[in-house]
Amino acid sequence: MSNQVTVYMYARAAKANKVGLHPIYVRITIQGKRTEFSTKKFITPAKWDPKTMKMKGTTEEARSINSYLESIKNKLTQTQIVLEYQGTELTLEKFMCAYLGKNMLRERTLIPIFQDHNNKIKALIGIDYSEGTHERYETSLKHTIEYIKFQYGTNDISISKIDHAFVTGYDFYLRTEKSCNNNTTVKYIKNFTKNKKILFKSSLTKSKISDNHFFYNYYKTNSCKLDQQFFMRLQHDFFLPNDKIIIDIDKRYTTPSVYIFANVEALEMTRHYLKKKDQIASFKANSYKIQNF
């Protein structure tokens, strides 16, 4: 990566779990500003190599963790390439938003919606709610902000990213990092999910078609310049030929990232379908004109 973006991976001793394993963190520094996020991988301190930023050894565990860390590096590199290609000013906030798939201009985010909800609760104190209820929601908001910072390395998150994994991760965070007991954790989760219908309705109004627009345009150029960024899956490559719609994929190496190729296929099939429909419509129109000439 260029001098503008510095990536540092390390085993964070301050966040060691009860059995002494250290979580592996990623630190991103851009123009003197930095943020960190957890990889969700834990390691024995003695097995971590700070120079190579990898786990020592050739065991199955080492290969698995190192491959996962390499995939994170590849995604970070890809994020920078996309931003530079688009001519976007490279700031930490914009970089992390792009890395997390968050559209800063159009997508709504969680914290302002949560804060708006709390403001409405406050306005109704003594009418429909008590001061204690408002205080609990404010505490829940505080924990949510801290969780997003801890887990995702940013100050907010798109509501389109709030799914089952987010909620279960938040539950785990409250129990471990905040030492909340079961009843307290359940209350905070209920406070958070109370307005999930509003959150999800907002997210459903946003189109997902534009998310892969850059990749789609690159795919159409028949170029191979960025293939290493787009088509690398751990240690195994597969390629998307321009002259085929069906892709043969070795299922042993298939990852959730393959959804992007399904989107490209869908766009291509839709384009061909609409083109064919247009040709049929034009043919019928011309036939009608000839018949009525």
N, C-alpha and C positions, 0 to 999 in steps of 0.2 A: 504494500500500500504506500501511497505517497507520503511526503513529510507532513501533509496537512492532517492526516489521520494516523493516530498511533493506537495500536491494539496490544494490550498486555494481559496475559492470563496468569492467574496465580491461585494457590491454595490458601484460602482465607482462614487463618487460625482463630480469629475472633468469633467466627461463626461455627466453630467445631460442634459436632453433635455429641450426644451422651456417651457414645462409644469411642470418641476421640478422632473421628474422621473429619477431614476438612473439606468444605464445599469449594469447588473450582469456580472462580469468578472471572468475568471478562471486564476489563477496564478500557473504555474508549476515551481518548483525549483528542480534542479538536480545538485549535487556536487557544490553547491554554485552559479550556474548560473540559471537565471530564465527568463521566458517569459510569456506573458499574451495574452489572446484572449477574445473577446466578445462572450457571449452566445446568443446575439441578443434579450435577454429578458430584459424588463424594470420593475422597481418596485418602489413603494412609499417608501422612506427612512425609515419611521417609521415601516413599515411592515417587514423589513429585520432583521433576527436574526443572528448576526455575529458569535455566539458560535456554533450553529448547521449548519450554512451556508445554511439556508433554509428560505423560506417565512413563516411568522407567520400565524396561523389560519388554518381553514379547509374549506375555501370557494373553489368553483370550480377553481378560478384563482390560489389559493395557491396550490391546488392539482396538477394542470396542470404544473405550473412552477417547483414545487418540483420534480415531476416525470421526467421532462425534465432534470433537474440538476442531478438527480440520474442516468439517462441514460448516461450522460457525464462521471460521475464517473466510471460507469461500463466499458465504452469504454476505459478510461484511464487505469483502472486496467487490462483489457484484453490486452492492448498494452504492458504493462510491462511484463505480463506473457508470451506473444509471444516472446518478445525480450530475456527474460531470458531463455526460452526453446531453442531458437536458439543459445544461447551462445554469443549473440551480446553485445559488450561493451555498457554499458548504459550511453550515453551522451545526453545532452539536444537536440542537433541537430538531432541525430538519433531517439530519442524518438518522437519528433514532426513530423519528416518525416513519421515514422511508424503510428502515430496517424492519420495523414492526408492521409495515403494511398499512400505516395510518395516513389517510388523506387529510392534510391540514386545512385545505380550503373548503372541503365539502362535507367531510364526515363529522358528525356530532360526537362529543366525548363525554365520558362518564361524570367527571367531577362537577362541571357546571350544572348538569341535570340534577345530581344528588344535592348540590348546594341550593338550587332553586326549590327542591322539595322541602328541605329543612327550613328555608325562609318562609314558606307557606305554613309549615307547622308552627313556627314562631308567631306568625301573625294571628293564628287561631288559638293561642294560649288563653285559657279561661273561657273559651267558647266550645271547642271540640277536643282540645288537647291540654295536658298539664305541662308545667315547666320541666318535670322529670322526663316526660316523653321526648320533649325537644332536646334535652341534655343527652339522652341516650342516642338519639339520631346524630347529634354532633360528634359524639364519641365514636360512633360507627363510621362516620365520614372520615374522621381523623385516622382511624385504623385502616380504612380503605386506601387513603392517600399513601400511607406508609407502606402498605402491602404492594401497591403498584410500583413505588420507588424501589422497594426491596427486590421484587420479582422481575420487573421489566426495565428497570433503570431509567424511567422517565416519570414526569410529573402527572401524566394523565394517560388515558387509553381510550381508543375508539370503542363505541358501544357495540360495534360489529364484532369486536374481539371478546365480548363477554359471553362465555359459553360455560358448559359443565366443567371443563378443565379449570377455568378461572375461579369458579365458585368453590370447587373442591380444593384448589390450591390456597384459596383465601381461608378456608376452614382449617387446613393444615397449618397455615401461618399463624392463625390466632392461637391454636393449641400449643405450638412449639415456640415461636418467637415472642408471643405476648403472654404465654403461660396461662391462658384462659381455661377454666374448667369446662366441662361439657355443657352445662346449662347456659353459661355466659356465652360460649361460642355459638350455640344454637340461637340465642337471642340476637347476636350481632348478624348472623347469617340471615335470620328472618327480617331484620331491619333492612338489610341490603337487598334482599330479593322481593320485598313487599311491592316495589314499583317496577318489577322486571317487565311487566306488560308494556309500560310506557317506553322503557328502554328498547325492547325488542321491536315495538311498532316503529320507533324512530329509525332503527337500523334497517328494517325491511324496506324503507322508502328509498334507500340508497342503492344505486346500481352497482353491480360487481363487474360489469363488462369492461370498464376502463382500467381495472386493476392490472390486467396483463397486456395493456395496449402497447407498451414499449417492447415486450417480448414478441408480440404478434407482428409488429412492424419489422423487427429484426429477423424473424422467421421468414417473412415474405421476401427479404432481400437475397435469400439463398447464400448468405455470407457465412463464413466459418470463424470470423474474428473473435467472437465471444463464446464460442462453443464450450470452451473449458469452464466458463462461469455458469452457463445455462444447463449443460448436459452432464456435468460431473455428479455422480451419485456414489459418495464414498470412494472406493477404489475401482469402481466399475463405470464405464462409459456406455451409453447407447445413443444413437443418433436419430433425428427425426427427418426422414427424407422428404423433399419438397414434392416429389411426384407420386406420393401415396397418401391416402387418408387413414388407412389402418396401420397402426404401429405394433410391431412385435416386441414385447417387453419380457425379459427374463423375470419371472415372478419372484425368484429368490432374492432379487435386489430391488424390488419395487418399494418405494417409500411414499408417504402421504404427499410429497412434493409433486408426484406424477399428475396430480389434479390439474396442473397448469397445462399439460399436454392435452388433457381431455377438453379443456376450455378452448385451446387452439383448434382442435379437431372440430369442436362444435361450431366455432366461428367459420371455419372453412366449409363445413357442410351446409351451414346456413347461407353462406355466400353463394355456393353452387346452386342451392335450392332456389334462392331468390332470383338468381340469374336465369335459371331454367324457367321459372314461373314468368319472368319478364319476357323471355323469348316466346313462350307459348301465348302470352297475352298479345304480344306484337303480331304474331302469326295470325291469331284469330281476328285481330283488328284489321289487318291487311286483307284477309280472306273476306271479311264482311264488306270492305270497301269494293273489292272486285266483284262480289256477288250483286252489289247494289249500284254498280257503275252503269 
